[in-house]
Amino acid sequence: MSTKTKTIKMLLYSGSINGVINISNSAWESGKMYAAPRDSIEDLVSRADCKKYGVYLLLSEQLVYVGQARDLERRTKQHLADKDWWSRVILMTTKDDSFNASDIDYLESRLIDLATAAGKSDTDNKKRGNPQKVDEFRQAELEQYLEEAIFILELIGIKVFKKDQNTNKRVGNKRKNNTLSSHDSSTIHSLQTETTTDTNDDFESPLDESNILHLIGNVTARGKICDDGFLVLKSSSFVMNECTSCKPSIVKIRDALLREGKVKNGIFTVDVKFSSPSAAASCIKGCPVNGRIAWRYSDGKNIKNKDEEVKD
């Protein structure tokens, strides 16, 4: 046999590809990977593997943040509170808990380099990671680990380490001073919106109201967190005038929504998906908005409150 045969195993805990997934590769020896949407973090971190040393990825539609941790559960929960733009997380560890601090420092640095070269690295990664302190033998083993990990990532549709032919120029030019906050980055991540095919005819459509969020202020807008972002529901209102502090990236999205007919006469004509709650709220109001605070459930709690409950 001229090609190398591999067996990939995927355990879908909820029976859905959109839930928590445990992935292993026959050629990956001790490697182990988990993937989960943001709203399934509590289920994800209940796994014993999440207590181990490892590296992780926070993902939006096009960008990635790379990190490492000695306790993946604790670090993942921290990011529920300090970064609102990501909608999916990937955890990479080992079956035998064999990683040490130098190993995860090396893997983090290499992944940051690869993502940056591809033009998709979130600029929260201001540094290349900690200094690499592994010998040549261990380096070879870790490079093999990375090769198999990236193979699995591409298999499940994550290609943030693969350079595109037409990488969006905005990624290359983003945040020249590398000092934007996570709220600022959440708006940048949303230059593209997606119209869903599962639209609702009106506000009376059958929906689980416990999952519906309402935007506070002088608007009547509803939405919900979804697997890969935030969905603004059809018939939500849209403030037609923009404030002077509205970011150019948000202005661009708003113009596209109007031009494509997704918003008419100040009303969303279809469900529209954004990469984060902040991007959705800022676009609706035409000014900078922290979506984790501005979107509230029927019980009065906002997204930040709910995330803190999970963190606790």
TORMAR-270202 format. One record per residue: residue in one letter; x, y, z of N, C-alpha, C, O in turn. Coordinates in steps of 0.05 Angstrom, whole numbers, padded with zeros to 5 digits, always signed. Layout:
! TORMAR-270202
AXYZXYZXYZXYZ...
//
This chain:
! TORMAR-270202
M+00017-00024+00000+00000+00000+00000+00018+00025+00000+00034+00028+00018S+00014+00042-00020+00032+00065-00023+00025+00088-00005+00043+00104+00001T+00000+00090+00004-00008+00112+00021-00011+00103+00049-00016+00080+00055K-00009+00122+00068-00011+00116+00096-00040+00117+00104-00054+00138+00103T-00050+00094+00113-00078+00092+00121-00082+00101+00150-00065+00095+00167K-00103+00117+00155-00108+00126+00182-00137+00120+00190-00155+00119+00172T-00142+00117+00215-00169+00113+00226-00175+00137+00244-00160+00141+00264I-00196+00151+00238-00204+00174+00255-00230+00166+00270-00249+00157+00257K-00229+00169+00296-00253+00163+00312-00264+00189+00324-00249+00206+00334M-00291+00192+00322-00304+00215+00333-00327+00206+00351-00344+00191+00343L-00326+00216+00376-00348+00210+00395-00365+00235+00398-00355+00255+00408L-00390+00234+00389-00408+00257+00391-00425+00253+00416-00444+00237+00416Y-00419+00268+00437-00433+00263+00463-00462+00269+00462-00478+00256+00475S-00470+00289+00445-00499+00296+00443-00512+00283+00419-00535+00287+00414G-00496+00268+00404-00507+00256+00379-00507+00275+00356-00517+00268+00335S-00495+00298+00359-00494+00319+00338-00466+00329+00334-00451+00331+00353I-00460+00335+00309-00434+00346+00302-00431+00374+00314-00408+00384+00316N-00453+00387+00322-00452+00414+00333-00449+00414+00363-00450+00436+00375G-00446+00391+00376-00442+00390+00404-00413+00385+00411-00395+00391+00395V-00408+00374+00435-00381+00367+00443-00371+00342+00428-00386+00322+00427I-00347+00343+00417-00336+00321+00402-00309+00313+00413-00292+00330+00419N-00305+00287+00416-00279+00275+00425-00267+00262+00400-00280+00244+00388I-00243+00270+00392-00231+00261+00367-00204+00248+00372-00188+00259+00386S-00200+00224+00360-00174+00211+00362-00166+00201+00334-00182+00197+00317N-00140+00198+00331-00128+00190+00305-00109+00167+00310-00092+00168+00328S-00112+00146+00295-00095+00122+00299-00065+00128+00295-00049+00114+00306A-00059+00148+00280-00031+00156+00275-00021+00176+00295+00002+00186+00293W-00037+00184+00314-00031+00206+00332-00020+00196+00359-00015+00213+00377E-00017+00171+00363-00007+00159+00387-00021+00170+00412-00044+00162+00417S-00008+00187+00427-00020+00196+00452-00038+00221+00449-00050+00229+00469G-00040+00232+00425-00056+00256+00421-00086+00253+00426-00097+00232+00421K-00098+00274+00435-00127+00274+00439-00138+00303+00435-00125+00322+00443M-00161+00305+00422-00173+00331+00415-00202+00332+00422-00217+00312+00419Y-00211+00355+00432-00240+00360+00437-00248+00385+00421-00232+00404+00419A-00272+00385+00411-00283+00409+00398-00311+00413+00410-00325+00395+00415A-00318+00439+00413-00344+00445+00425-00352+00474+00418-00335+00491+00416P-00378+00479+00415-00388+00506+00412-00387+00520+00439-00386+00507+00460R-00387+00547+00439-00384+00562+00464-00406+00555+00484-00401+00554+00508D-00431+00551+00474-00453+00546+00493-00452+00518+00504-00471+00510+00519S-00432+00501+00497-00430+00474+00509-00405+00472+00526-00396+00450+00531I-00394+00494+00535-00369+00494+00551-00372+00478+00576-00354+00463+00584E-00395+00481+00590-00399+00467+00615-00397+00437+00611-00386+00423+00627D-00409+00427+00590-00408+00399+00583-00379+00391+00576-00370+00369+00584L-00366+00407+00561-00339+00401+00552-00320+00398+00576-00305+00378+00578V-00319+00418+00594-00299+00418+00615-00305+00398+00637-00290+00396+00656S-00328+00384+00635-00334+00363+00655-00317+00338+00649-00316+00320+00666R-00304+00337+00626-00287+00314+00619-00260+00315+00634-00249+00337+00637A-00251+00292+00643-00226+00291+00659-00202+00301+00643-00184+00312+00655D-00203+00297+00617-00180+00306+00600-00176+00337+00602-00154+00347+00597C-00197+00351+00608-00195+00380+00609-00180+00391+00633-00176+00415+00635K-00172+00373+00651-00156+00381+00674-00126+00380+00667-00110+00387+00684K-00120+00370+00644-00092+00365+00636-00078+00389+00624-00091+00410+00618Y-00052+00387+00621-00036+00406+00605-00045+00404+00576-00052+00382+00567G-00045+00427+00562-00052+00426+00534-00051+00453+00521-00045+00473+00534V-00058+00453+00495-00061+00478+00480-00090+00480+00471-00104+00460+00469Y-00099+00504+00464-00126+00508+00456-00129+00530+00435-00111+00546+00432L-00151+00529+00421-00157+00549+00401-00185+00560+00406-00203+00545+00412L-00187+00587+00405-00213+00600+00406-00218+00609+00377-00201+00622+00365L-00242+00603+00367-00247+00608+00338-00271+00625+00333-00292+00621+00347S-00269+00643+00314-00293+00656+00303-00295+00647+00274-00283+00626+00267E-00309+00661+00257-00312+00652+00230-00286+00651+00214-00283+00633+00198Q-00268+00670+00219-00244+00670+00203-00218+00672+00220-00196+00667+00209L-00220+00679+00245-00196+00684+00261-00193+00663+00284-00212+00649+00290V-00169+00663+00296-00163+00644+00317-00146+00657+00338-00128+00673+00332Y-00151+00649+00363-00133+00656+00385-00121+00630+00395-00135+00611+00401V-00094+00630+00398-00080+00606+00407-00071+00610+00436-00060+00631+00443G-00075+00590+00453-00066+00592+00480-00056+00565+00491-00060+00544+00478Q-00044+00565+00514-00035+00541+00527-00043+00543+00557-00045+00564+00568A-00045+00520+00570-00054+00520+00598-00045+00494+00612-00043+00473+00600R-00040+00497+00637-00035+00473+00654-00061+00461+00664-00061+00438+00674D-00082+00476+00662-00109+00466+00668-00128+00477+00647-00136+00500+00649L-00134+00462+00627-00150+00471+00605-00178+00480+00614-00189+00499+00603E-00189+00467+00633-00216+00474+00643-00216+00503+00654-00233+00519+00646R-00198+00508+00672-00197+00535+00684-00192+00557+00663-00206+00577+00664R-00174+00552+00645-00168+00573+00625-00191+00577+00606-00197+00600+00598T-00204+00556+00598-00227+00559+00580-00249+00575+00593-00262+00592+00580K-00255+00570+00618-00276+00585+00632-00268+00614+00634-00286+00632+00633Q-00243+00620+00638-00234+00648+00640-00241+00663+00614-00249+00686+00615H-00238+00650+00592-00243+00663+00566-00273+00667+00560-00280+00682+00542L-00290+00654+00575-00319+00661+00573-00324+00689+00582-00341+00703+00571A-00308+00698+00601-00312+00725+00612-00295+00746+00598-00304+00769+00595D-00271+00740+00589-00254+00761+00578-00253+00763+00548-00241+00782+00537K-00266+00745+00533-00266+00747+00504-00294+00739+00495-00303+00716+00499D-00308+00757+00482-00336+00751+00474-00339+00744+00444-00361+00738+00436W-00317+00746+00429-00320+00743+00400-00320+00714+00390-00330+00709+00368W-00309+00696+00406-00306+00668+00396-00331+00652+00399-00347+00657+00418S-00335+00633+00381-00359+00616+00382-00353+00586+00384-00371+00570+00387R-00328+00579+00382-00320+00551+00382-00293+00548+00395-00276+00566+00393V-00289+00526+00409-00263+00521+00422-00253+00493+00415-00268+00474+00412I-00227+00491+00412-00213+00466+00407-00193+00462+00430-00177+00479+00435L-00193+00439+00443-00174+00432+00463-00156+00409+00453-00167+00389+00443M-00130+00411+00456-00112+00390+00447-00094+00382+00471-00080+00399+00483T-00094+00357+00478-00079+00347+00500-00068+00319+00494-00065+00312+00470T-00063+00303+00514-00053+00276+00510-00069+00256+00526-00081+00262+00546K-00069+00231+00516-00083+00210+00530-00070+00203+00557-00083+00197+00577D-00043+00205+00557-00028+00196+00581-00018+00220+00598-00001+00216+00616D-00028+00244+00593-00021+00268+00608+00010+00272+00608+00022+00277+00629S+00022+00269+00585+00051+00269+00583+00063+00297+00577+00087+00300+00577F+00046+00317+00571+00056+00343+00566+00068+00356+00591+00058+00351+00613N+00089+00372+00588+00099+00388+00609+00098+00418+00600+00089+00424+00578A+00107+00436+00617+00106+00464+00611+00121+00472+00586+00112+00488+00570S+00144+00460+00582+00160+00466+00558+00146+00456+00533+00147+00469+00512D+00133+00433+00535+00118+00423+00511+00096+00442+00502+00094+00448+00478I+00080+00451+00521+00057+00468+00513+00067+00496+00505+00054+00509+00488D+00089+00505+00516+00101+00530+00507+00109+00527+00478+00104+00545+00462Y+00122+00505+00471+00131+00501+00443+00107+00499+00424+00107+00512+00403L+00087+00484+00431+00064+00480+00414+00049+00506+00410+00041+00513+00388E+00046+00522+00431+00032+00547+00429+00047+00566+00410+00035+00578+00392S+00073+00568+00413+00089+00585+00396+00088+00577+00367+00085+00594+00349R+00089+00551+00362+00088+00541+00334+00061+00547+00322+00059+00554+00298L+00040+00542+00337+00013+00547+00326+00008+00576+00320-00005+00583+00301I+00018+00594+00338+00016+00623+00333+00031+00630+00307+00020+00645+00291D+00055+00619+00304+00070+00625+00279+00054+00616+00254+00053+00630+00234L+00043+00591+00256+00029+00580+00233+00004+00597+00226-00002+00602+00203A-00011+00604+00248-00035+00620+00244-00029+00648+00233-00043+00658+00216T-00008+00660+00243+00000+00686+00234+00008+00686+00205+00001+00703+00189A+00023+00665+00197+00031+00662+00169+00008+00659+00151+00008+00667+00128A-00014+00647+00161-00038+00643+00145-00055+00668+00144-00074+00670+00129G-00048+00688+00161-00063+00713+00161-00089+00712+00177-00106+00729+00172K-00091+00693+00195-00116+00689+00209-00113+00690+00240-00132+00682+00254S-00091+00699+00249-00086+00699+00278-00098+00724+00291-00091+00746+00283D-00114+00720+00311-00125+00743+00326-00102+00758+00340-00084+00745+00350T-00103+00784+00339-00080+00799+00350-00079+00800+00380-00063+00814+00391D-00097+00786+00394-00093+00782+00422-00068+00767+00427-00055+00768+00448N-00059+00751+00407-00033+00738+00408-00012+00758+00400+00000+00756+00378K-00006+00776+00418+00013+00797+00412+00042+00786+00412+00060+00798+00399K+00046+00764+00425+00073+00752+00427+00073+00724+00414+00051+00713+00408R+00096+00714+00409+00099+00688+00396+00096+00665+00417+00101+00642+00410G+00089+00672+00442+00088+00652+00463+00114+00653+00479+00131+00670+00475N+00116+00635+00498+00139+00634+00515+00163+00622+00500+00160+00608+00481P+00188+00628+00510+00212+00616+00497+00210+00586+00495+00200+00573+00513Q+00220+00575+00473+00219+00547+00468+00243+00533+00481+00266+00541+00475K+00238+00514+00499+00260+00501+00513+00257+00471+00511+00255+00457+00532V+00258+00460+00487+00257+00431+00483+00281+00423+00467+00291+00438+00450D+00291+00399+00472+00314+00389+00457+00305+00379+00429+00281+00378+00424E+00324+00372+00413+00318+00364+00385+00300+00340+00383+00283+00338+00366F+00304+00321+00402+00288+00297+00401+00259+00303+00408+00241+00293+00395R+00255+00319+00429+00228+00326+00436+00215+00343+00415+00191+00341+00410Q+00230+00361+00403+00220+00378+00382+00209+00362+00359+00188+00368+00348A+00223+00340+00352+00214+00323+00330+00187+00310+00337+00170+00307+00320E+00185+00301+00362+00160+00289+00371+00137+00309+00371+00114+00302+00363L+00142+00333+00380+00121+00353+00381+00113+00362+00353+00089+00368+00348E+00132+00363+00334+00125+00370+00307+00107+00348+00294+00089+00354+00279Q+00112+00323+00302+00095+00302+00292+00067+00304+00304+00047+00300+00291Y+00066+00312+00330+00040+00317+00343+00025+00338+00328+00001+00335+00323L+00038+00360+00321+00026+00382+00307+00015+00374+00280-00007+00381+00272E+00031+00358+00266+00023+00350+00239-00003+00334+00240-00021+00339+00223E-00005+00316+00259-00030+00300+00261-00053+00317+00271-00076+00314+00262A-00048+00336+00289-00069+00354+00299-00080+00371+00277-00105+00374+00275I-00063+00383+00261-00072+00400+00239-00087+00384+00218-00106+00393+00206F-00079+00359+00214-00094+00341+00196-00123+00337+00206-00141+00339+00190I-00126+00333+00232-00153+00329+00243-00169+00355+00241-00193+00355+00234L-00156+00377+00247-00169+00403+00246-00181+00408+00218-00203+00417+00215E-00165+00403+00198-00174+00407+00170-00197+00388+00164-00215+00395+00148L-00195+00364+00175-00216+00344+00170-00243+00353+00180-00263+00347+00168I-00243+00368+00203-00268+00378+00214-00274+00406+00205-00291+00420+00217G-00260+00416+00185-00267+00441+00172-00253+00465+00183-00260+00488+00177I-00233+00462+00200-00218+00484+00212-00191+00487+00197-00173+00471+00200K-00190+00508+00181-00166+00512+00164-00152+00538+00170-00141+00551+00151V-00151+00546+00195-00139+00571+00203-00109+00571+00200-00096+00592+00201F-00097+00547+00197-00068+00545+00194-00060+00541+00165-00036+00537+00159K-00079+00543+00148-00074+00540+00119-00077+00567+00105-00099+00579+00107K-00057+00576+00092-00057+00602+00080-00076+00602+00055-00074+00585+00038D-00095+00621+00055-00113+00623+00032-00099+00638+00009-00080+00653+00013Q-00109+00633-00015-00098+00648-00038-00106+00677-00037-00090+00695-00045N-00130+00683-00027-00140+00710-00026-00146+00718+00003-00169+00724+00009T-00126+00718+00020-00130+00725+00047-00141+00754+00049-00130+00772+00036N-00162+00757+00064-00175+00784+00066-00154+00805+00075-00141+00801+00096K-00152+00827+00061-00133+00847+00067-00137+00859+00095-00119+00869+00107R-00162+00858+00104-00167+00870+00130-00153+00856+00152-00146+00867+00172V-00148+00829+00148-00133+00814+00168-00104+00823+00169-00093+00826+00190G-00093+00827+00145-00065+00836+00144-00061+00864+00155-00039+00870+00165N-00082+00881+00153-00079+00908+00162-00091+00913+00190-00091+00936+00199K-00102+00892+00202-00117+00897+00226-00100+00907+00249-00078+00898+00253R-00111+00925+00264-00101+00936+00289-00071+00940+00288-00055+00925+00300K-00062+00961+00274-00034+00965+00270-00018+00968+00296+00005+00960+00296N-00031+00978+00317-00016+00981+00341-00020+00957+00360-00009+00957+00382N-00034+00937+00351-00038+00912+00367-00048+00917+00395-00041+00903+00413T-00065+00937+00399-00074+00944+00425-00105+00944+00428-00115+00953+00448L-00119+00934+00408-00148+00935+00410-00158+00915+00431-00145+00894+00435S-00180+00921+00443-00192+00904+00463-00207+00881+00450-00211+00881+00426S-00215+00861+00466-00230+00839+00455-00257+00849+00444-00267+00837+00425H-00268+00870+00456-00293+00881+00445-00288+00892+00417-00304+00888+00399D-00266+00907+00414-00259+00917+00387-00256+00895+00367-00265+00896+00345S-00242+00874+00376-00236+00852+00357-00262+00838+00349-00264+00828+00327S-00282+00837+00367-00306+00823+00360-00321+00836+00337-00334+00823+00322T-00318+00862+00334-00331+00875+00311-00315+00870+00286-00327+00867+00264I-00289+00869+00288-00272+00864+00264-00278+00836+00253-00276+00831+00229H-00284+00817+00271-00288+00790+00262-00313+00787+00246-00318+00765+00235S-00329+00808+00243-00355+00805+00232-00360+00819+00205-00382+00828+00200L-00339+00823+00190-00342+00836+00164-00360+00820+00145-00369+00831+00125Q-00364+00795+00151-00382+00779+00135-00405+00770+00152-00401+00761+00175T-00429+00771+00142-00452+00761+00155-00464+00739+00138-00458+00737+00115E-00480+00722+00151-00491+00699+00136-00522+00699+00140-00531+00701+00163T-00536+00697+00118-00565+00693+00120-00571+00664+00124-00562+00647+00108T-00587+00658+00144-00593+00630+00149-00617+00621+00132-00633+00638+00123T-00618+00595+00127-00641+00585+00112-00664+00578+00130-00687+00574+00121D-00659+00577+00156-00679+00570+00175-00691+00596+00187-00686+00602+00210T-00705+00611+00170-00716+00637+00179-00743+00633+00193-00756+00612+00190N-00751+00653+00208-00776+00653+00222-00795+00673+00208-00787+00695+00201D-00819+00665+00205-00838+00682+00191-00844+00707+00207-00848+00729+00195D-00846+00705+00233-00851+00728+00250-00844+00721+00278-00834+00699+00284F-00848+00741+00297-00841+00736+00324-00858+00715+00338-00851+00705+00360E-00880+00707+00325-00897+00686+00337-00888+00658+00329-00901+00639+00337S-00867+00656+00313-00857+00630+00305-00849+00614+00330-00840+00625+00349P-00853+00587+00329-00846+00571+00353-00817+00571+00358-00801+00560+00342L-00808+00582+00380-00780+00583+00389-00779+00577+00418-00798+00583+00433D-00757+00567+00428-00753+00563+00456-00746+00590+00468-00724+00599+00466E-00766+00602+00481-00762+00629+00491-00741+00632+00512-00730+00653+00516S-00734+00610+00526-00713+00611+00546-00686+00616+00534-00667+00625+00548N-00683+00611+00508-00658+00616+00494-00657+00642+00479-00636+00649+00467I-00679+00656+00479-00680+00681+00463-00670+00705+00480-00676+00707+00503L-00654+00722+00467-00643+00746+00480-00656+00770+00467-00662+00771+00444H-00659+00791+00484-00671+00816+00475-00650+00838+00479-00637+00840+00499L-00648+00855+00459-00628+00877+00460-00640+00901+00475-00662+00910+00468I-00626+00910+00496-00637+00932+00512-00634+00958+00497-00618+00960+00478G-00650+00978+00505-00649+01004+00492-00673+01009+00475-00694+00996+00478N-00670+01029+00457-00693+01038+00441-00697+01022+00415-00702+01033+00394V-00694+00996+00417-00698+00978+00394-00714+00953+00403-00714+00946+00427T-00726+00941+00384-00740+00916+00389-00726+00894+00372-00733+00889+00350A-00705+00883+00384-00689+00863+00370-00686+00838+00386-00682+00839+00411R-00687+00816+00373-00685+00790+00386-00664+00773+00372-00659+00776+00348G-00651+00756+00387-00630+00739+00376-00625+00715+00394-00637+00713+00415K-00607+00699+00385-00599+00676+00402-00570+00667+00395-00561+00671+00372I-00557+00656+00414-00530+00645+00410-00533+00619+00394-00549+00603+00400C-00516+00617+00374-00516+00592+00358-00488+00580+00357-00469+00592+00369D-00485+00558+00344-00460+00543+00346-00436+00558+00337-00414+00555+00348D-00439+00575+00317-00416+00589+00306-00419+00619+00306-00409+00633+00288G-00434+00630+00325-00437+00659+00327-00463+00667+00341-00470+00655+00361F-00475+00688+00331-00500+00699+00342-00520+00705+00320-00513+00717+00300L-00544+00695+00324-00565+00698+00303-00585+00720+00311-00598+00718+00331V-00587+00740+00294-00607+00761+00297-00632+00752+00282-00630+00745+00258L-00655+00751+00296-00679+00740+00284-00693+00760+00266-00693+00784+00270K-00705+00749+00245-00722+00764+00227-00742+00780+00242-00753+00772+00263S-00748+00804+00232-00767+00824+00243-00755+00840+00266-00769+00857+00277S-00730+00836+00272-00717+00853+00292-00713+00881+00279-00711+00883+00255S-00713+00901+00296-00710+00928+00286-00681+00935+00283-00663+00922+00293F-00676+00956+00267-00649+00965+00259-00648+00995+00259-00664+01008+00245V-00630+01007+00275-00628+01036+00276-00615+01046+00250-00592+01039+00244M-00629+01062+00235-00620+01070+00209-00596+01090+00210-00579+01090+00192N-00596+01107+00230-00575+01127+00232-00551+01117+00249-00556+01103+00270E-00527+01123+00240-00503+01114+00255-00492+01137+00272-00493+01160+00263C-00481+01131+00295-00468+01151+00311-00440+01156+00300-00429+01140+00285T-00428+01178+00308-00402+01185+00298-00380+01166+00307-00359+01164+00294S-00385+01151+00328-00365+01132+00338-00367+01105+00326-00353+01086+00333C-00386+01101+00308-00390+01075+00295-00365+01068+00279-00355+01084+00263K-00355+01044+00284-00330+01036+00271-00334+01031+00241-00355+01022+00233P-00314+01037+00225-00316+01033+00196-00324+01004+00188-00338+00999+00169S-00314+00985+00204-00320+00957+00198-00350+00951+00202-00362+00936+00186I-00362+00964+00222-00391+00961+00227-00407+00975+00205-00427+00965+00196V-00398+00999+00197-00411+01013+00176-00412+00996+00150-00431+00996+00136K-00390+00983+00145-00388+00966+00121-00409+00943+00123-00422+00937+00103I-00412+00931+00146-00432+00910+00149-00460+00921+00145-00476+00909+00131R-00466+00943+00158-00492+00956+00156-00499+00962+00126-00521+00957+00117D-00480+00973+00112-00484+00980+00084-00491+00954+00068-00508+00955+00051A-00477+00933+00074-00481+00908+00060-00509+00897+00066-00523+00887+00048L-00518+00898+00091-00545+00889+00098-00566+00904+00083-00586+00892+00073L-00563+00930+00081-00583+00947+00066-00581+00941+00036-00602+00939+00023R-00557+00940+00026-00554+00935-00003-00565+00908-00012-00577+00906-00033E-00562+00888+00005-00571+00861-00002-00600+00856+00005-00610+00834+00001G-00613+00876+00017-00641+00873+00024-00647+00856+00049-00670+00849+00054K-00626+00851+00065-00630+00837+00089-00643+00854+00111-00654+00845+00131V-00640+00881+00107-00654+00901+00123-00669+00920+00105-00657+00931+00087K-00695+00923+00110-00711+00942+00094-00728+00958+00113-00741+00948+00131N-00727+00985+00109-00744+01003+00126-00739+00998+00156-00758+00999+00172G-00714+00993+00163-00707+00991+00191-00715+00964+00203-00716+00962+00228I-00720+00943+00187-00728+00917+00197-00713+00895+00183-00709+00896+00159F-00703+00876+00199-00690+00852+00186-00710+00836+00172-00731+00828+00183T-00705+00830+00146-00724+00814+00130-00718+00784+00132-00735+00768+00124V-00695+00777+00142-00687+00749+00145-00671+00747+00171-00663+00767+00183D-00667+00722+00180-00648+00717+00202-00620+00722+00192-00614+00713+00169V-00604+00735+00207-00576+00741+00199-00557+00732+00221-00560+00739+00244K-00536+00718+00213-00516+00708+00232-00492+00726+00233-00481+00734+00212F-00484+00733+00257-00459+00748+00262-00440+00731+00278-00447+00710+00288S-00415+00740+00279-00395+00723+00292-00395+00727+00323-00383+00711+00337S-00408+00747+00333-00409+00751+00362-00433+00768+00370-00444+00782+00353P-00441+00767+00395-00463+00784+00405-00456+00814+00402-00474+00830+00396S-00431+00822+00406-00423+00850+00404-00425+00860+00376-00434+00882+00370A-00417+00843+00357-00419+00851+00329-00448+00855+00321-00455+00874+00307A-00466+00837+00330-00494+00839+00324-00506+00864+00336-00520+00879+00322A-00501+00869+00361-00512+00892+00375-00502+00918+00363-00517+00937+00359S-00476+00920+00358-00464+00944+00346-00476+00950+00319-00480+00973+00312C-00480+00929+00303-00491+00933+00276-00520+00943+00278-00528+00960+00263I-00536+00931+00296-00564+00939+00299-00566+00968+00308-00583+00983+00297K-00550+00977+00327-00552+01003+00338-00536+01025+00324-00540+01049+00327G-00517+01016+00307-00501+01035+00293-00481+01050+00310-00473+01072+00304C-00472+01037+00332-00453+01048+00350-00440+01025+00366-00451+01004+00367P-00417+01030+00379-00404+01009+00394-00421+00999+00417-00430+01016+00433V-00425+00973+00419-00441+00961+00441-00427+00936+00451-00418+00920+00435N-00426+00933+00477-00416+00908+00489-00440+00888+00489-00457+00890+00507G-00440+00870+00470-00463+00852+00468-00466+00833+00491-00488+00824+00496R-00445+00827+00506-00447+00809+00528-00463+00821+00551-00473+00807+00569I-00466+00847+00551-00482+00861+00571-00509+00870+00559-00529+00870+00574A-00509+00878+00534-00533+00890+00522-00555+00869+00515-00578+00876+00514W-00547+00845+00509-00567+00824+00503-00575+00810+00529-00559+00801+00544R-00602+00809+00534-00612+00798+00559-00633+00777+00554-00649+00779+00535Y-00633+00757+00572-00653+00736+00571-00679+00746+00584-00679+00768+00596S-00700+00730+00583-00726+00738+00594-00724+00741+00625-00741+00754+00637D-00705+00727+00637-00702+00729+00666-00686+00754+00675-00681+00757+00699G-00678+00770+00656-00663+00795+00662-00633+00792+00662-00618+00812+00663K-00623+00767+00661-00594+00763+00661-00583+00766+00633-00596+00760+00613N-00559+00777+00632-00546+00781+00606-00526+00758+00600-00523+00740+00617I-00513+00758+00577-00495+00737+00570-00472+00735+00589-00463+00713+00596K-00462+00758+00598-00440+00758+00617-00448+00744+00643-00432+00729+00654N-00472+00750+00653-00481+00737+00677-00482+00707+00674-00473+00692+00692K-00492+00697+00651-00494+00668+00646-00467+00656+00645-00462+00634+00655D-00448+00669+00631-00421+00658+00629-00408+00656+00656-00393+00638+00662E-00413+00676+00673-00401+00676+00700-00413+00653+00717-00399+00642+00734E-00438+00646+00712-00450+00624+00726-00436+00598+00719-00431+00581+00736V-00429+00595+00693-00415+00571+00684-00387+00571+00696-00377+00551+00705K-00374+00595+00697-00347+00597+00707-00346+00589+00736-00327+00576+00745D-00366+00597+00752-00367+00591+00780-00372+00561+00785-00373+00552+00808
//
